[in-house]
Amino acid sequence: MRDLIRAVLDAGMDIGTRTALQHVLYKLEMDPTKVDELYVHIKNDTNVQAFSSTPYGARIIFLPQCLRNAEKCRAPLKEEGFECLRCGSCIVPKVMDAAQRLGYAGVFVAPGGSMVHRIIRRRRPRAVMGVACMFELAEGAEKISMLGLPIQGVPLLKDGCRDTLVDIDAIIEVMEKRK
């Protein structure tokens, strides 16, 4: 994957949008269904320096609501997403604890993209980290890139919009990135 990304970037191909990247994959006779995965990898690679040089206190994290335990979670939906009650039935409190320890500006459990954009407008972070399925990560990265914000994305291990799984160590590794 990294070799492909480097080849695409070195060739100066337009990869500013997922549509442009899909066109590149078509021209290279590659599987166009990989566009979201490749786009997220490219965005992560091209934004890692800017993200890493942003102070923790100027970064925010978005988690998908599907990480919550659908049966046990009683978190109320508020203006800035689900307000975690720290019941311990999912990994959200672990991410919140790590973010607090590092001094992040906030962790938000958002039910959708429109809320993400509302929070970004209100909070004005200088860098954004997102956890989601590949499709949502790619869509979010594309929209947030248009705002000029560096982004890092961590894909879910199991998606499906309910009771999903993610590697908590991968999340914390990205959270801790510093230049």
Secondary structure, 3 states (H helix, E strand, C coil): CHHHHHHHHHCCCCCCCHHHHHHHHHHCCCCHHHHHHHHHHHHHHHHHHHHHHCCHHHEEEEEEHHHCCCCCCCCCEECCEECCCCCCCCCHHHHHHHHHHHCCCEEEEECCHHHHHHHHHHHCCCEEEEEECHHHHHHHHHHHHCCCCCEEEEECCECCCCCCECCHHHHHHHHCCCC
